[in-house]
Amino acid sequence: MDAGAVRTEHRGDGSRLRTLGLRWVHLLQGGAQLMPFFLLAVVAIGVVRPDLGRAVVTRPLPQILAYALSLPPAAVFGLLPLVRSLESAAARTLCGLPGPRAHWPAVGPARSWAARRRSAAWFTLHVGLGALVSGASLAVPPMAVVLLVLPFAPALRTGNWAWPWDHAGDAVWTAPVAGAALLVLLAAAVHGAGTLLARCAPLLLGPTPADRLAAAERRAADLANRNRLARELHDSVGHALSAVALQAGAARRVLESDPAFVRQALAAIEETGRGAVAELDAVLGLLRSDGDDRHAGPTLATGLEALLARTRATGTEVVARTDPALGPLGALDGRVSSEAFRIVQEGLHNALRHAPGATVRLDLAEERGPEGRALRVTVQNTVDNAVPGPGTVRDAGGRGLAGITERAALLGGTASAGRAGGLWRLSARLPLPGAPPVRAKARKTRGATA
């Protein structure tokens, strides 16, 4: 056997001894937790049978009776919600639980009655076994010590022993063997009880189906919030960086021939940088506030004009049209307006990246149909190297166009992108809340006329 194997074996023995010691402490803790209920049982026995109450200290049968009567109130106490939190923390620390941590006892109080009943069963098992091990831990070591030193202490052999150790002869040398056997039995009892508790802990203290469902819902909400923040960062910072790069490139090309355009581009870069910092601060504000403010950030009313100005400062021609039927952009629903702004921003960003110099057309129109009113956002440009193929939104290696689909779907709308003739067209339909469907409204009007 090599030195590495020896060290591994020693570490394994040390780990097993440490686990045994921790489980012993855990069982002693359970015995201490049963003590108040045991004392209540002793008082109750003394009230009903005073003779048995006095005999609890000296006779084993009254002690067993008091022990049995103390378990039901302990089980009732185990129904309290906080018992699972305390017992789970103790089990995680002292039980030496097997298996991955994902299968360990749940953290947090028991909310449902199913979880409370399981916690009560665990608490009763813990304190019941703990009381037995605690009693043995108090009685066995002193007895074992006496038996171990009995051959070397003649004064101890003068007592009235149940074993023939009070007689001279070879029988006295069996006392140390019996003492060592008692210690081994005690260690075996601790090992068996601790192993039983360690295997029962995930079953009785583990999460219930309701706990798992609630945890899955929390994880889903957290994931959705992280995806939303990732989309905000991509759309705001990504667009700003692309615009700055194009503006700086255009300024560099005409640095000597058109100083006026260079000054305009530098001013646009400055404004774009400030806007990006403001949007980044807004997105980080969402992160700091756990994402509670879902409408933070620019909208069509507050950010569209600045966005178009920054895009035009790159030398790109942008033709924007707003349907008068929409009314003022500031009157649109805040969430719809915010998501529509991000869709427009992503459409302009893609046009700058994939079709520099092309004319971009933006249309914001009201669309009425059987489902009700909706905002139709269309961004199109002439381009030869756009992402191929009509249909649902796809992205060539990025997440921007996929984010548009997610934004539209969260509002109950749709989005598509593809080539139509010599144009690349991005289109999104976002339902507007607060207006009844056209079909339902017409049916109601006919019913009123009738």
C-alpha positions as CSV (number, residue, x, y, z in Angstrom):
1,M,0.0,0.0,0.0
2,D,1.5,3.4,-1.0
3,A,1.6,6.5,1.2
4,G,-1.3,8.2,-0.6
5,A,-3.6,5.2,0.1
6,V,-2.5,5.2,3.7
7,R,-3.3,9.0,4.1
8,T,-6.7,8.4,2.4
9,E,-7.5,5.6,4.7
10,H,-6.6,7.7,7.7
11,R,-8.7,10.6,6.5
12,G,-11.6,8.2,6.0
13,D,-11.3,6.8,9.5
14,G,-11.1,10.4,10.9
15,S,-14.1,11.4,8.9
16,R,-16.1,8.4,10.2
17,L,-15.2,9.2,13.8
18,R,-16.1,12.8,13.3
19,T,-19.5,11.8,11.9
20,L,-20.1,9.4,14.7
21,G,-19.2,12.2,17.3
22,L,-21.5,14.7,15.6
23,R,-24.4,12.2,15.4
24,W,-23.9,11.4,19.1
25,V,-24.1,15.1,19.9
26,H,-27.3,15.3,17.8
27,L,-28.8,12.4,19.7
28,L,-27.9,14.0,23.1
29,Q,-29.6,17.2,21.8
30,G,-32.7,15.2,21.1
31,G,-32.6,13.7,24.7
32,A,-32.3,17.2,26.1
33,Q,-35.3,18.4,24.0
34,L,-37.5,15.6,25.4
35,M,-36.6,16.4,29.0
36,P,-39.4,19.1,29.5
37,F,-42.0,16.7,28.2
38,F,-40.6,13.9,30.3
39,L,-40.9,16.1,33.4
40,L,-44.5,17.0,32.5
41,A,-45.2,13.2,32.2
42,V,-43.6,12.6,35.7
43,V,-45.8,15.3,37.2
44,A,-48.9,13.9,35.6
45,I,-48.1,10.4,36.9
46,G,-47.5,11.8,40.4
47,V,-50.9,13.5,40.3
48,V,-52.7,10.4,39.3
49,R,-50.5,7.8,41.1
50,P,-48.3,9.4,43.8
51,D,-46.6,6.1,44.5
52,L,-45.5,5.7,40.9
53,G,-44.4,9.4,40.8
54,R,-42.0,8.8,43.7
55,A,-40.8,5.6,42.1
56,V,-39.8,7.2,38.8
57,V,-36.4,8.0,40.2
58,T,-35.6,4.4,41.3
59,R,-37.7,2.0,39.4
60,P,-37.4,1.3,35.6
61,L,-41.1,0.6,34.9
62,P,-42.3,4.0,36.0
63,Q,-39.4,5.5,34.0
64,I,-40.6,3.7,30.9
65,L,-44.1,4.8,31.5
66,A,-43.0,8.4,31.8
67,Y,-41.0,8.1,28.6
68,A,-43.9,6.7,26.7
69,L,-46.3,9.4,28.0
70,S,-43.8,12.2,27.0
71,L,-43.8,11.3,23.3
72,P,-47.4,12.3,22.3
73,P,-47.0,15.9,23.6
74,A,-43.6,16.0,21.8
75,A,-45.3,15.0,18.6
76,V,-47.9,17.8,19.1
77,F,-45.1,20.3,19.6
78,G,-43.5,19.1,16.4
79,L,-46.5,20.4,14.4
80,L,-45.3,24.0,15.0
81,P,-44.0,25.5,11.7
82,L,-40.7,26.7,13.1
83,V,-39.8,23.2,14.3
84,R,-38.8,22.2,10.8
85,S,-36.5,25.1,10.4
86,L,-34.7,24.3,13.7
87,E,-34.5,20.6,13.2
88,S,-33.4,21.0,9.6
89,A,-30.5,23.3,10.6
90,A,-29.5,20.8,13.3
91,A,-29.7,17.8,10.9
92,R,-27.7,19.6,8.2
93,T,-24.9,20.4,10.7
94,L,-24.8,17.3,12.9
95,C,-26.3,14.4,11.1
96,G,-23.7,13.8,8.4
97,L,-26.3,13.4,5.8
98,P,-25.5,11.2,2.8
99,G,-26.1,12.1,-0.8
100,P,-26.0,15.5,-2.7
101,R,-27.0,18.6,-0.9
102,A,-30.1,19.0,-3.2
103,H,-31.6,16.1,-1.4
104,W,-31.0,17.4,2.1
105,P,-33.7,18.7,4.4
106,A,-35.5,21.8,3.3
107,V,-34.7,25.3,4.7
108,G,-37.6,27.3,6.1
109,P,-40.7,26.7,8.3
110,A,-43.3,24.1,7.4
111,R,-46.2,25.9,5.6
112,S,-48.6,23.0,4.8
113,W,-50.1,20.5,7.2
114,A,-48.4,17.7,5.2
115,A,-45.0,19.2,6.0
116,R,-46.0,19.8,9.6
117,R,-47.0,16.1,10.1
118,R,-43.7,15.0,8.6
119,S,-41.8,17.4,10.9
120,A,-43.8,16.1,13.9
121,A,-42.8,12.5,13.0
122,W,-39.2,13.5,12.7
123,F,-39.2,15.4,16.0
124,T,-40.7,12.5,17.8
125,L,-38.2,10.1,16.3
126,H,-35.3,12.4,17.1
127,V,-36.2,13.1,20.7
128,G,-37.3,9.4,21.3
129,L,-34.0,8.0,20.1
130,G,-32.1,10.8,21.7
131,A,-33.6,10.1,25.1
132,L,-32.7,6.4,24.9
133,V,-29.1,7.2,23.8
134,S,-28.8,10.0,26.4
135,G,-29.8,7.6,29.2
136,A,-27.4,5.0,27.9
137,S,-24.7,7.6,27.7
138,L,-25.2,8.5,31.3
139,A,-25.3,5.0,32.6
140,V,-23.0,2.9,30.5
141,P,-19.6,4.8,30.7
142,P,-19.5,4.9,34.5
143,M,-20.4,1.2,34.7
144,A,-17.9,0.3,32.0
145,V,-15.1,2.2,33.9
146,V,-15.9,0.3,37.1
147,L,-15.7,-3.0,35.2
148,L,-12.5,-2.1,33.5
149,V,-10.7,-1.3,36.8
150,L,-12.4,-4.0,38.9
151,P,-9.5,-6.5,38.8
152,F,-7.1,-3.8,40.1
153,A,-9.4,-2.4,42.9
154,P,-10.1,-5.1,45.5
155,A,-12.4,-2.6,47.4
156,L,-14.8,-2.7,44.5
157,R,-15.2,-6.4,44.7
158,T,-16.7,-6.3,48.2
159,G,-20.0,-5.1,46.9
160,N,-23.0,-7.3,46.1
161,W,-22.6,-7.7,42.3
162,A,-25.0,-9.6,40.1
163,W,-22.0,-11.1,38.3
164,P,-19.6,-13.3,40.2
165,W,-17.0,-10.6,40.3
166,D,-17.1,-10.3,44.0
167,H,-15.5,-13.7,44.3
168,A,-11.8,-14.3,44.0
169,G,-10.6,-16.3,41.0
170,D,-10.4,-16.1,37.3
171,A,-14.0,-14.8,36.9
172,V,-12.9,-11.3,38.0
173,W,-10.8,-10.9,34.8
174,T,-13.9,-11.1,32.7
175,A,-15.1,-7.8,34.1
176,P,-12.8,-5.7,31.8
177,V,-14.1,-7.6,28.8
178,A,-17.7,-6.9,29.8
179,G,-16.8,-3.2,30.3
180,A,-15.3,-3.0,26.9
181,A,-18.2,-4.8,25.4
182,L,-20.6,-2.2,27.0
183,L,-18.7,0.6,25.4
184,V,-18.7,-1.1,22.0
185,L,-22.5,-1.7,22.3
186,L,-23.0,1.9,23.2
187,A,-21.0,3.1,20.2
188,A,-23.0,0.6,18.0
189,A,-26.2,2.0,19.4
190,V,-25.1,5.5,18.6
191,H,-24.0,4.5,15.1
192,G,-27.3,2.7,14.4
193,A,-29.5,5.5,15.8
194,G,-27.5,8.2,14.0
195,T,-27.6,6.3,10.7
196,L,-31.4,5.9,11.0
197,L,-31.9,9.6,11.7
198,A,-29.6,10.5,8.8
199,R,-31.6,8.4,6.4
200,C,-34.9,9.6,7.6
201,A,-34.0,13.3,7.6
202,P,-34.4,13.9,3.8
203,L,-37.7,11.9,3.9
204,L,-39.3,13.6,6.9
205,L,-37.7,17.1,6.7
206,G,-37.3,17.3,2.9
207,P,-39.4,19.6,0.8
208,T,-43.0,18.5,0.0
209,P,-44.4,18.6,-3.5
210,A,-45.9,22.0,-2.6
211,D,-42.5,23.3,-1.5
212,R,-40.9,22.0,-4.7
213,L,-43.6,23.7,-6.8
214,A,-43.1,27.0,-4.9
215,A,-39.3,26.7,-5.4
216,A,-39.7,26.0,-9.1
217,E,-42.0,29.1,-9.4
218,R,-39.5,31.2,-7.7
219,R,-36.7,30.0,-10.0
220,A,-38.9,30.6,-13.0
221,A,-39.7,34.1,-11.9
222,D,-36.0,34.8,-11.2
223,L,-35.0,33.4,-14.6
224,A,-37.6,35.5,-16.4
225,N,-36.4,38.6,-14.5
226,R,-32.8,37.9,-15.4
227,N,-33.7,37.4,-19.1
228,R,-35.6,40.7,-19.1
229,L,-32.6,42.5,-17.6
230,A,-30.4,40.8,-20.2
231,R,-32.7,42.1,-23.0
232,E,-32.7,45.6,-21.6
233,L,-28.9,45.6,-21.4
234,H,-28.5,44.2,-24.9
235,D,-30.9,46.7,-26.4
236,S,-29.8,49.8,-24.6
237,V,-26.0,49.4,-24.4
238,G,-25.6,47.3,-27.6
239,H,-27.5,49.9,-29.7
240,A,-25.5,52.8,-28.1
241,L,-22.2,51.2,-28.8
242,S,-23.1,50.4,-32.4
243,A,-24.3,53.9,-33.0
244,V,-21.1,55.4,-31.4
245,A,-18.9,53.1,-33.6
246,L,-20.7,54.2,-36.8
247,Q,-20.7,57.8,-35.8
248,A,-17.0,57.7,-35.0
249,G,-16.2,55.9,-38.3
250,A,-18.2,58.4,-40.4
251,A,-16.5,61.3,-38.6
252,R,-13.1,59.8,-39.3
253,R,-13.8,59.4,-43.0
254,V,-14.7,63.1,-43.5
255,L,-12.4,64.6,-40.8
256,E,-10.6,66.8,-43.3
257,S,-13.3,67.5,-45.8
258,D,-16.4,68.2,-43.7
259,P,-15.5,69.6,-40.2
260,A,-19.2,70.6,-39.7
261,F,-20.3,66.9,-40.0
262,V,-17.5,65.9,-37.6
263,R,-18.7,68.3,-35.0
264,Q,-22.2,67.0,-35.4
265,A,-21.0,63.4,-35.1
266,L,-19.0,64.2,-32.0
267,A,-22.0,65.9,-30.5
268,A,-24.1,62.8,-31.3
269,I,-21.5,60.5,-29.8
270,E,-21.6,62.6,-26.6
271,E,-25.4,62.5,-26.5
272,T,-25.4,58.8,-27.2
273,G,-23.0,58.1,-24.4
274,R,-25.0,60.1,-22.0
275,G,-28.2,58.4,-23.0
276,A,-26.5,55.0,-22.7
277,V,-25.3,55.8,-19.2
278,A,-28.8,56.9,-18.2
279,E,-30.4,53.7,-19.6
280,L,-27.7,51.6,-18.0
281,D,-28.4,53.3,-14.6
282,A,-32.1,52.6,-15.1
283,V,-31.5,48.9,-15.8
284,L,-29.2,48.6,-12.8
285,G,-31.9,50.3,-10.8
286,L,-34.2,47.4,-11.8
287,L,-31.6,45.0,-10.6
288,R,-31.1,46.7,-7.3
289,S,-34.9,46.8,-6.7
290,D,-35.3,43.1,-7.6
291,G,-37.0,44.1,-10.9
292,D,-40.2,45.4,-9.3
293,D,-40.5,48.3,-11.7
294,R,-41.4,46.7,-15.0
295,H,-41.9,50.0,-16.9
296,A,-38.7,51.7,-16.1
297,G,-36.6,52.9,-19.1
298,P,-37.4,55.0,-22.2
299,T,-40.8,54.8,-24.1
300,L,-41.9,55.9,-27.5
301,A,-43.0,59.2,-26.0
302,T,-39.8,59.9,-24.0
303,G,-37.1,58.3,-26.1
304,L,-38.1,57.9,-29.8
305,E,-37.0,61.3,-31.0
306,A,-33.6,61.1,-29.4
307,L,-33.2,57.6,-30.8
308,L,-34.0,58.7,-34.3
309,A,-31.6,61.7,-34.0
310,R,-28.8,59.4,-32.8
311,T,-29.4,57.1,-35.7
312,R,-29.5,59.9,-38.3
313,A,-26.2,61.3,-36.9
314,T,-24.5,58.2,-38.3
315,G,-25.4,59.3,-41.8
316,T,-28.3,56.9,-42.0
317,E,-31.5,58.2,-43.6
318,V,-34.5,57.3,-41.4
319,V,-38.1,58.0,-42.5
320,A,-40.5,57.7,-39.6
321,R,-44.3,57.8,-39.8
322,T,-46.8,57.7,-36.9
323,D,-50.4,56.8,-37.6
324,P,-52.7,59.7,-36.4
325,A,-55.2,57.1,-35.3
326,L,-52.8,56.1,-32.5
327,G,-53.2,59.5,-30.9
328,P,-50.4,61.0,-28.7
329,L,-47.6,58.5,-28.0
330,G,-47.7,59.6,-24.4
331,A,-51.2,58.2,-24.1
332,L,-50.1,54.6,-25.0
333,D,-50.0,52.0,-22.3
334,G,-46.6,52.3,-20.5
335,R,-45.5,48.7,-20.9
336,V,-46.6,48.5,-24.5
337,S,-44.8,51.8,-25.3
338,S,-41.6,50.7,-23.5
339,E,-41.5,47.3,-25.3
340,A,-42.3,49.0,-28.6
341,F,-39.4,51.4,-28.1
342,R,-37.0,48.5,-27.5
343,I,-38.3,46.8,-30.7
344,V,-37.7,50.0,-32.7
345,Q,-34.3,50.3,-31.1
346,E,-33.3,46.7,-32.1
347,G,-34.6,47.2,-35.6
348,L,-32.5,50.4,-36.1
349,H,-29.5,48.6,-34.5
350,N,-29.8,45.7,-36.9
351,A,-30.1,48.1,-39.9
352,L,-26.9,50.0,-38.8
353,R,-25.0,46.7,-38.4
354,H,-26.1,44.8,-41.4
355,A,-27.1,47.5,-43.9
356,P,-25.0,50.6,-43.3
357,G,-26.0,53.4,-45.6
358,A,-29.4,52.0,-46.4
359,T,-32.6,54.0,-46.0
360,V,-34.6,52.8,-43.0
361,R,-38.4,53.3,-42.8
362,L,-40.2,53.2,-39.5
363,D,-44.0,52.9,-39.3
364,L,-46.1,53.0,-36.1
365,A,-49.7,52.3,-36.9
366,E,-52.9,51.3,-35.2
367,E,-54.3,48.0,-36.2
368,R,-57.9,46.9,-35.5
369,G,-59.1,43.4,-35.7
370,P,-61.3,40.7,-34.1
371,E,-58.9,40.6,-31.1
372,G,-59.1,44.4,-30.6
373,R,-56.7,47.3,-31.0
374,A,-53.0,46.7,-31.4
375,L,-49.9,48.7,-32.2
376,R,-48.1,47.6,-35.4
377,V,-44.4,48.4,-35.4
378,T,-42.6,48.0,-38.7
379,V,-38.9,48.6,-39.4
380,Q,-37.7,47.9,-42.9
381,N,-34.6,48.7,-45.0
382,T,-33.1,47.9,-48.3
383,V,-30.4,45.3,-47.9
384,D,-28.8,42.4,-49.7
385,N,-27.1,40.6,-46.7
386,A,-30.0,40.5,-44.2
387,V,-30.6,37.4,-42.2
388,P,-32.3,35.0,-44.7
389,G,-35.7,33.6,-44.8
390,P,-39.2,34.9,-43.9
391,G,-41.1,33.7,-40.9
392,T,-40.6,34.0,-37.2
393,V,-37.8,36.2,-35.8
394,R,-34.3,34.7,-36.0
395,D,-30.9,36.1,-35.2
396,A,-27.5,35.3,-36.7
397,G,-25.6,34.5,-33.6
398,G,-27.1,37.2,-31.3
399,R,-30.0,37.5,-29.0
400,G,-31.6,40.7,-30.2
401,L,-34.2,39.4,-32.7
402,A,-35.0,36.5,-30.3
403,G,-35.5,39.1,-27.6
404,I,-38.1,40.9,-29.9
405,T,-40.1,37.7,-30.1
406,E,-40.0,37.3,-26.3
407,R,-41.0,40.9,-25.8
408,A,-44.0,40.6,-28.1
409,A,-45.0,37.2,-26.6
410,L,-45.0,38.6,-23.1
411,L,-47.6,41.2,-24.2
412,G,-49.7,38.6,-26.0
413,G,-48.5,39.8,-29.4
414,T,-46.4,38.4,-32.3
415,A,-43.2,39.3,-34.2
416,S,-41.7,38.3,-37.5
417,A,-38.7,39.2,-39.6
418,G,-37.7,38.2,-43.0
419,R,-36.9,39.3,-46.6
420,A,-39.8,40.7,-48.7
421,G,-38.5,41.5,-52.2
422,G,-35.5,43.8,-51.9
423,L,-36.4,44.8,-48.3
424,W,-35.6,43.3,-44.9
425,R,-38.7,43.8,-42.7
426,L,-39.1,43.5,-39.0
427,S,-42.7,43.6,-37.8
428,A,-44.3,43.3,-34.4
429,R,-47.9,43.4,-33.3
430,L,-48.5,44.5,-29.7
431,P,-52.0,44.4,-28.3
432,L,-53.2,47.6,-26.7
433,P,-55.1,47.1,-23.4
434,G,-58.3,48.9,-22.4
435,A,-60.2,48.4,-25.7
436,P,-62.8,45.7,-26.3
437,P,-62.5,43.4,-29.4
438,V,-64.2,44.7,-32.5
439,R,-66.3,41.5,-33.0
440,A,-67.5,41.6,-29.4
441,K,-68.3,45.3,-29.6
442,A,-70.3,44.8,-32.8
443,R,-72.2,41.9,-31.4
444,K,-73.1,44.0,-28.3
445,T,-74.3,46.8,-30.5
446,R,-76.6,44.5,-32.5
447,G,-78.0,43.1,-29.3
448,A,-78.7,46.6,-28.0
449,T,-80.4,47.5,-31.3
450,A,-82.5,44.4,-31.2
